[in-house]
Structures are given as structure tokens and as C-alpha cells.
């Protein structure tokens, strides 16, 4: 690291600390925080990892992702032989992620390493939580005696008739009683290092249980869901004179919503979306498809879901809601066929399951129940997700069991709409689900 980059790096670290201290208040917004772009690439990479871990993963309580990014940042820092102060700062953040993730022993070790280099690192304010405070206090108590500066010895007393007591035997300030350690702002907290106390008591000390303090809101975990897709979609219908006909074209698919992870494994969600475009017997791009017969199609739906995700690589759940499909065919060139539009609507419900994370396979099954569009729809997705659950997928969806048309006695609209719903779609999507 050259001397020119050091001021910028210090500014970047300072901004990072400020943002992290405010993270609990801005977690629901999840702002994009970037380090200074004039830093060398390697420095910028490890600093961005630390920023993302503490401003994106930690507010969502995705401590596994936060620890992964901070561990990688620490490895990069050591490999580049960065200043020890930078290593201490990153390892200090790693300790916070470890403590809040349930591993206080590992957190204490990380804090000890960091405090041994920089004893001024502070876990208060937005960085504070009950498990962090316990691990930090234990590390501080263990590191402080070894790093404290010894005061110069007092000069010998001039009055030989009075013996000055030794500083090592006099009363000292205490920071713990029994199994409870004192922490600023919290008082005596159970689980501290009881041996750090210098107070001698008779009998067995009484350990007072301290209620668990929860400094975060459940709404801090709320995140936005999205799925943007582009697919080649095929529809089919029965004509009176030419038998079955198919139309096709590129269709746009957009779904937006929100999810709220609870207790790290239960995820209720709500999503709304639409897909639509123009298809025809001469498929082209979006609105340019056409031919002797063509059709505009708009499919909308809204659904609520509940998923169980006990592991990062496995998720299963179900959903329910409703749908509305609008078709507007133009079939003037086919004798006896209608050119007016129609609609199909009704409830929908289904189930889904995902296996894997960095590379995943997801399958879902949906039932749409309506006058014309009744059928079972199956969908298969194959793709990859990043640590923050954003990624991509290729998908295929098909209507497995279309409703049979009623025959010659059916009206033109009934016959047309009874077979017009989705034949199949094959496309690519970008998602955060």
C-alpha cells in the first residue's frame, strides 16, 4: 500500500464506521454504500466486502453471509500485508458478526486479536447487542491487563515511622462480581469473566439473572423481492376450419414483492406481477410479432406465500392468491373466427421447493382454477444466487393439463379461450427471491 492511498483509506474506514453505527436505523432501506473509488483495486475490494457485510447482511441478520465476507476481507488484507490497524478493524467487525450469529467464543477471540492491536476499538452504539457486549467485555478484560501501561513506581516514603502500603496489595477498582461482569450502559451482565474481579467475598456469590436485551426490530429483516424475466411464450387455440393453431413471441415478466424472515427460517411473503406482450404465427420481438393471426396477452396475479428455510441450501413452501388473464386476438384472416377479446380469472394456489444456493434447482406447481383457464402449471428453474440471495435463472413453464373444449356446441369465445392459455414458456430471469 503506497503512502498516497493512506489518507483515502482512512477516510473510507471512517465513513464505514459511521454507516455501520447507523445500520439499525437504516436497515429497512438497505442503502448502497460504496468505498472511495480512487483506492487501489485490492484495497477497495476488501473494504467493500466489509461495508456490504455490516450494512447489508448484518441488518438482515444474515450472519453467515456477513462472516463469509469479513473472513475473505481479512484474508485479502493479510495477503496484501496491509497495516495491522486495518486488519484489527476488519477482525473487530468479524467478532460482531460472530457474536450476533451465536458464536460468542469465536467472537471473544476475534475481539482479543483486534484489541491487542487497537485497544480503542469500541462496540457501543449501533454496534452493540447483548451477545456482542458479553464477548467484547470478556475480551477487554483479558487483553487490558497485558496491554496496560505500568505506572512508574512511587518514590520511597521519607517518614520511616510509617510503612507505605504496596500498590499491588491495596484495594482496586472491580469490574465484576461472581459470574457477572460490569459493562457501560448495561450494568452487571451475566456471563462475564468472574475471575476478573478483585473483590473478595465470603461464601458463594449470588448471580443475578439479567433479562435479554433485544435492540433490533423484526421489521429490520424486511427485504424487497423481484423477478424480471424475458421468455419465448407459446399459446394455442382451436379454429373452426384449420384445426389447432399456435402463436408465439417474446414476453416480458415482472414480479415485485416483499419478504420478512422470522426466527431465521420462516419467510412469509407477498408478490404481485404481470407478464405480457404480442404473439403471432410469425414470432418476432415483443410487440412486433404478427402474421395472419396475432394476439395481445396480459397475465396478472397476486399471491401470498409462506416458506420454511431451515438451511441455506434448502427451502420449501406454498402460496395462494388470484389471477386475471386478458386476451385480445385479431383473427380477421381466419374465416369464422372472432376478433374480440376475452378474460379468464380465478384463484390460484401451489407449492414450491428449492435445493442449493450458489447453484440451485427450484421446482413449483401451481393450480389455476377458472371458467376457461383451469389447469396445472409446472415450472422448473436452474440458476445461481449470491450471498445476498440475488441471482439469475433459466426457467421453463408449461400447462400440464389444459381444459378440454366443449365441442361444436360451444360458443366461439368459449372455444377460443378454453385453449388459449399458456402452452409453454422458456426464458431467463434475474431475481431476488
Secondary structure, 3 states (H helix, E strand, C coil): CCHHHHHHHHHHHHHHHHHHHCHHHHCCCCCCCCCCCCCCHHHHHHHHHHHHHHHHHCCCCCHHHHHHHHHHHHHHHHHCCCCHHHHHHHHHHHHHHHHHCCCHHHHHHHHHHHHHHCCCCCCCHHHCCHHHHHHHHHHHHHHHHHHCCCCCCCCCCCCCCCCCCCCCCCCCCCCEECCEEEECCCEEEECCCHHHCCCCCCCCCCCCCCCCCCCCCHHHHEEEEEEEEEEEEEEEEECCCCCEEEEEEEEEEEEEEEEEEECCCEEEEEEEEEEEEEEEEECCCHHHCEEEEEEEEEEEEEEEEEEEEEECCEEEEEEEEEEEEEEEEECCCCCCCCCCEEEEEEEEEEEEEEEECCCEEEEEEEEEEECCCCEEEEEEEEEEECCCCEEEEEEEEEECCCCCCCCCCCCHHHHHHHHHCEEEEEEEEEEEC
